[in-house]
Amino acid sequence: MALIAGDRGRAEELLKFSKTFRHYAVEHKLWKKIAATRSGLPLKDHSLLAEFDEVFDPIRNPNFKPTVFMGVAMARFEMAVLRYKYFCSKAGEIDWQKAIKQVTR
C-alpha cells in the first residue's frame, strides 16, 4: 500500500522488518528494489521493469493458477497499478483505466 501511495521511504522501512514467506520472496525483493529507488518517475531502469514483468506476466495470464493462497484479482490489480505508477506514469499519477488495461495486455 505504501508503494501505491507513493511513499517509498515508508515502504522501505516496512520491508526491512517484514518476514517473508518463501513463496513471496521474489516479490519481496522486487518491492524492496522499487522502494529503494530515489529517481523521479517514471523509473527508467529497464532491468527493473523486466524483473517486474517476470513477476507480473504469470499473474495477469487469464489461466494463472497460484500454487499458494492468493487473491488473484487483487494481485493483478495491485501489480497493474504499481507497474503503471512506477514505469509508465509521469510524476506517479495513476490513470486507473490505463493501469487496469495492463492486466489484459
Rosetta blueprint (number, residue, H / E / L):
1 M L
2 A H
3 L H
4 I H
5 A H
6 G L
7 D L
8 R H
9 G H
10 R H
11 A H
12 E H
13 E H
14 L H
15 L H
16 K H
17 F H
18 S L
19 K L
20 T L
21 F L
22 R H
23 H H
24 Y H
25 A H
26 V H
27 E H
28 H H
29 K H
30 L H
31 W H
32 K H
33 K H
34 I H
35 A H
36 A H
37 T L
38 R L
39 S L
40 G L
41 L L
42 P L
43 L L
44 K L
45 D L
46 H H
47 S H
48 L H
49 L H
50 A H
51 E H
52 F H
53 D H
54 E H
55 V H
56 F H
57 D H
58 P H
59 I H
60 R H
61 N L
62 P L
63 N L
64 F L
65 K L
66 P L
67 T L
68 V L
69 F L
70 M L
71 G L
72 V H
73 A H
74 M H
75 A H
76 R H
77 F H
78 E H
79 M H
80 A H
81 V H
82 L H
83 R H
84 Y H
85 K H
86 Y H
87 F H
88 C H
89 S L
90 K L
91 A L
92 G L
93 E L
94 I L
95 D L
96 W H
97 Q H
98 K H
99 A H
100 I H
101 K H
102 Q H
103 V H
104 T H
105 R L
